[in-house]
């Protein structure tokens, strides 16, 4: 693999220069702001004892912002991995923790759910791509809002507040993916592109998802007892 091969995937980039994507680069500050807010929220949770899972997810969210900034400035293969890997880590960690908290399963059940999602999402994304095409690379993310919506549906009776929160998160992610998808398509009419809106909406959505998880921490034990 050529780690230093140039990658030009977005409308705003017009050349190999470091600041060829200034708006896409600067809007990654939204991830850092969201991470800071999420960290503070998680630190105050559980009557000040803190929510370690929420804080861990806040750190991963900050890494997403740093990685995306590197990609939209350096635009090389190594920077692309710095962008993509934290996103995947966030998805899997969130899925594992959410499965444990929302459904009261042992920790290994959460790990198993995250492990199963990796091949399942790959197969699902491949099937979707065969029908709708790559969607400017967004098809790979489509299994995520589907999974969130499924969790919301499964929780609608046992944890309606969490279910509503997850449904809102899934909806925001779908809108966010729309702007990621049309970035290149709108380029002739709007040279700035729409990828920066993916950053802003995604930062808000990830903060919201951490909020849903942190707020679910207290009722989890009672849910688990009722389930037993």
N, C-alpha and C positions, 0 to 999 in steps of 0.2 A: 504494500500500500504506500502510495506517495502522500506522506503526511502534510506536505507543503504545497500540494496542488491547490490552485485557486478554485473557489466555489462561488459561482454567481447565480443565486437562486431568487433574488428579489428585485422588484421593480425599481426601487430607489437606487440600487447600486449601478453606477454607470462606468466604473473602472476599477482598477486594483488598488486605488489609494486607500489609506487607513480611514479617512473620514468621508468615504464615498457613500456611506449610509448614515448620515448624522442623526436623522430623526429615529430611524430604527435602533441606532445605538443608544441615544439619550433616553428613549422611552423605557429602556431596561431599568431605569431608576425606579419605575413603578413597582418592579419586583422587590427591590430593596426596601422601599417604603412599606409594601405589604408584609414583607418578612419582619420588619421592625415592629409593626403594629401587631402582627400575629404573636411574636415573641412576648411582647408586653402583656397581651391578653392571656396567653398560656401561663406566664409567670404568676399572674394574679389568680389563676383558677384554683379550685379546690380550697377556698378560703385562705388563699395566699401560699398554700403548700406548693403550688405549681403543677403544671401538667407536662411531664417530661416528653411524652409523645408529641404534644403540640409544639413544644420548643424545638424538638428534633426536626419536625416538619418545617418550622420557620427557618431553621438553618439550611435545610435543603432548598427552600424557596429562595433564600439569598444566593445560594450557589447557582440556581437557575438564572437569576439576574446577571451574575458575573459571567457565566458561561455564554449566555446569549449576547452580552456586550462584546465578549471576545470574538464571537462569530461574526457579528455585524460590523466589526472593525477590521480584524485580520482576514476574515473570509477565506480560511484555509481548512483542509480536512481535519487537522487536529483541533481547530477551534469549533468546527461543526460537532465533533464528539463532545467537546466541553459544553456545548449547548444541549445536545440531545440526552446525554447520559444522566444529568441531574433530573431532567423531566421524567425519565423512566424510573429512576430511583424513587422520586416523589410518588408516582402512581403506585408502585409496588408496596412501599412502606405504608402509604395511606390505606391501601386496600387491606393489608394485613391487620393494621390497628383497627380500622373500621369494622372488619369482620368480627374481631374479638369483642369490641365494645357494643356494637349494635345487636349482635346475636348471642353474646354470652358464651362463645365457644372458647376452648383452651387456646393458648398462644400458638400451638402447633397447627391449629385449624386455620388461624389467620395466615400463617406462613404457607400452608398448603393452598389456600385460596389464591394467594399472590403468585405462587409457583405455577398453578394451573392456568392463571390468566395469561401468562407469557405465550405458550403455544396456542391457546384458544384465540387470543386477540390476533395473532399472526395469521391463523387460518381464516378468521372472520374478515380481517382487512383484505386478505388476498381475494376472498370471494366478492367483497364489495367492489374492489378495484376492477374485477372482471365485468361488473355491471355498470359502474358509474365512472370508471377510469381513476387515475391517481389523484385527481382533485388538487393538483399542485402540491402533492405530498401530504395533504390533510387526511386522506383516506386511512392512513396508519393510525390516526388518533380517534377515528369514529367509534371503535369499540369502547372507548372510555365513557362518553356520555351515555351510551347504551347500558353499560354496566351500572353507572350511577343511577340511571332511571330504574333499572331492575331492583337495586337496593332500596330505592325510595318506595317502589311498589310493594316490596316484601315487608317494609316497616310501617306501612300506612296505618295499621291497627295497633301494633304493639308500641310504636314510638312515632306518633303522628307529627310531632314537631320536627324531629330529625328527618322524617320522610319529606316534609315540606322543604326543609333546608336543602336536602339532596336534590330534590326536583328543581329548585331554583338554580342550584349549581350546574345541573345538567343543561338547563335552558341557556344560561349565560355562556357555557362552553360551546354550545351549538352556534350561537351568534358569533362568538369569538372565532370558531373554525370557519364560518362563512367569510369573514374578512381575511383570514389567512388564505383561503382558497381563491378568492377573486383578485388577489394582489396583482398577478401578472395580467389577468384579463382586462383590468381597468387601466393598465399602464399607458396605453396610447392617449387616453383622455385625461388621466390624472397621474403624471409622472412620479409623484411621491409614492404612489401605491397605498395599500391598505394594511400592510403587515404591522405597522405600528399600532393599529387598533387591536390586533391580536395580542400584542404585548399588554396594552392597557386593560383590556377586558380579561385577559388570562390572569394578570396579577390580582385583579379584584376577585375573580372567581376562586383562585387558590387561597386567598385570604379567607374568603367566605367558607370554603370547604374546611379549612382548619377550625374556623369558628364553630361550624356545625359539630365537628368532632370533639372539640373542647367542651362545648355545652352539653354533649351527651355523656360526659365522663361520670357525672354524679348519678344519673338514673340508671346507669348500666348494671350496677350490682342488684338493684331491685328488679330489673328486668330479668336478670339471670335467675334470681330466686323464684320469680313467678313462673319462668319457663320450666324450672325443675319441679 
